[in-house]
Amino acid sequence: MTRLVDSMDEREILERINRVKHWYHPIEIKPGLVTPGNNSARVVLSHLDLPADCRGLRALDLGARDGFFTFELERRGAEVLAVDYVDDTDTGFRVVADLLGSKAGFLRSNIYELSAHSLGQFDIVLFLGLLYHLPDPMEALHIVRSLTKGRLCIESHAIDQALLLPNAQSVPLATVSPVLEQIPLMQFYPGRTLNNDPTNYWGPNLACLKAMLSEALFETHSSVLVGSRAIVNASAIENPDLAYHNRMARRGPGPRPV
């Protein structure tokens, strides 16, 4: 791919970067030149079960923001579609895409508007930093499952090390009771309860996240807690009986599996 950055001096590159009001992802534009952003994207990347060679694979990056993971998958050879609920010019995505000569697609959409009918299915789906911002997380996971024909990588806020108490203190779940780590639990955050952010709705523990994935027809292969975050690598599976009951609960039963 033709990289605009290779024909620009550092001053011009920095001018483009500085036009973005807020950076979330630190993205290396060229050796030694990284965009602002305090997200721990490289730490998350180190825990994702992604092939080093993604040539011939379709990938979907949900909640792409500035595009760190989109451009990483593209660098590995994947055909990538990035999705976010704001325009690519409202984040650093378009600036980085232009500088790197990216051919990744971008779709402005809410996750609840996505369908396999319009987008097809993907070999790799990234669902990072998004689940806990969604008012109906199980519905979102069912939509994600419909889009996934291979592997799913999910990262979310989790309460195993960050249960929010009524006095606003955050404590490990096990300090209340060690058994709670083994029970699928999810904490709800009304209003601006968590970090003064009204878009934070839910905090599952890791057991809950894995159970939710199982109900949405995913098999977990690995999982890890990194502070107040949970990272899970899973893959899409078939279970006609569970799929039937999911349909019955959400849209009517349809044909019963033989």
N, C-alpha and C positions, 0 to 999 in steps of 0.2 A: 504494500500500500504506500501511496505517496504521503509523506509526513511534512506538513507545513512547517513544523518546528525546525526541521533540518535546514530551512532556507531563511530563518529569522535569527536576529541577534537576541541576546538575553533581555535587553531592554524592551524590545517589542513583545516578547513572550510575557514578561512581567506586567506590562501594560494590560494585556488581555486578561491575565489572571486577576489583576486588581480590579477589573470591572465587575467581578462577581462579588456581591455584597456579603455573602456568607458561604464559606466552604465547610462541608461536613467530612468529606474523604480527603486524606492526604494522598495525592496521586503523583507519581514520578513522571514528569513530562520529558525529561532527559536526565542523564546522570548528574546528580548533584542539585537538580532543580525540582522541588516538590511543592505542590500546591498547599496552602494552609488547610487546616482541618484537624480535629482532635479525635476522630473516630479511630478505634483500634482495628482497622480493616485488615492489616497484615497478620495480627494475632488471630482473628477469625479465620482468615484464609488458611493459616497453618493447620487448622482443625477440620477443614472441609475435605471431604473425600472426592477430590476433583482429579480427573486424568491429566497427566502432563501433556498429553497429545489429544486435543479435542477435535482434530480434523474430521469432517464428515458428520459432526454432531450439531443438533439444534439446541440452543440454550435460551432460557427465559430468566431474566433478572427482575424480580418483582420488588418494587420500591427501590429503584436503582439509584435515586438521588444524583450525586455527582458522577457515578458510573465506575467507581474503582473496580467492582467485580465484573461489570460488563466488559471493560477494556482488558481485564486480565483473561477472561474467557476467550475474547477475540484474539488476544496475543497467542493463546494456546491453539488457535485454529478453528474455534467454533463459529458458527453462524448465530449471532446473538440478537435477541429482541429485548430491549430495556423498556420497563413500564414504570411510570410514576403518575401521581395524581396532579402534578403541576407540569407546566411546559418545560422543555429541556433548556430554555433560556432563563428560567427562574432559578436554576441551580448552575453549577459549574459544568454540567454535562456537555452542553453544546460547545463551550470553549475548549474543553479537553478533546472532544471528538474532532473538532476542526484542526487543532494542533497536531493530533496524532494521525490524522487522515483516516479516522475510523469509518467503517461501513456498517456498523451496528445499527439496527433499526431502533426507533423510539416511538412509543405509543403513550399518549396521555390518556389515562383511564383510571377509574376506581376498580379495585380488584373484583368487586361484586358485579361489574359489568363485563368481565372477561368470560369467554367460552371457547371450548375446543372446536365448536362449529365454525367460528370465525378465524381462530388462530392456529388450529391444528394442535398436535401434541409435541412435546419436547423431550429430548434425551436427558437434559439436565435442567432442573428448576431450582433457582435460588430464591429463598423466602426468608430474607435476613432483616432483622430489626423491624418487623412489620406486624406480626401476629398480635402483640399486646396493644397495638393501636387500633384494633378492629373491634367494633361492638359485638359482632357475631363471629367469633373465631372458628367455630365448627363449620359454619356455612362456608367460610373462606377456605378451610382445609378441603372441603368437598370440591370446591371449584378448582383448587390447586391440584387435587387428585385427577380431575378430568383433563387437566392440561399436561399431566406427567405420564410418560411412558417408560421412563428409566429411573434416574436417581433424583432425590430431593435433598437439599441441604437447607436446614432451618435453624435460625438463631433468634433468640428471644430473651427479653427480660424474664427472670425467674426469681422465685421467692425462697429457694433453698437457703441462700445466704442473705436474704434481704426481705424478711417478713416485716411489713409496715404495721407498727403498733398504733393504738389510738393516740398516744402522746407524740406521734410523728417520729419516734425512734425506730431505726431499722435494725433487726436482729436476725441471726440464723434461725431457721425454722426449728432446728433440733433443740434450741434453748427453751422452747415452749414444751416440746416433747419429742424425743428422738424418733418415735414411731411415725410422726407426721411426715417425715421424708419419704416414707414408703407408701403413704396413702395419696392417691391422685387428688390434689387440691388446687384451687385457683382463687386468688384474692381479687376482689373487684375494687376499682378506684373511682369513686364518684367524684364528679366535679374536677377540681385541680388537686386532688389528694396526693398524687405522686408527682413530685418535682414541679408542682405548680403548672402542670401541663394537662389541659383538658382532653388531649387526644390519647392519654394513657388510660386504658380501660381495664386491662387484666394482667395478673401476674400468676402464671402457673408454676407449680414446682415441676421438677424434671419428671417425676413419676406421672404427673398429669399430662405433660406434654407428650410423653411417649404413649400414654393410653389414648390420647386424642388422635395421634397419628395412626395407631392401630385401628381405631374406629373408622378412620377415613381411608382405610385400605392402603396403609404403608407399613412396611416392615423396618424396624430400626436396626441398623448395623453397628453404630457406635454413638456414644454420647459423652459429653464432658461439661462440667460446670467451670466457668471462668468468672470468678467473682459473682456478680449478680446477673450473669448471663448464662444461658444454656445453649449448647450447640449440638444438633442431632443430624446424623447422616442416615438416610433411609432410602428405600426404593419402593416403587409402586408394586402392589400385589393384586391378585384376583381372589375374591371370596364371594361367590354368587349369593350365598345366604345372607351375609352381612350387607352386601350391596342392595339386596331386596328390602331388608329392614330399614336401611338408610333412605331408600326411595319412599317407603311407606310412611316414614316419619316426616318427610320433608315435602313430598309432591304426590303422594298417593302410591299404592303398592306396585302397579304394573304387573307384568307376568311373574309368577312365582318360579324360582329356579327348579329345574327338574332334578 
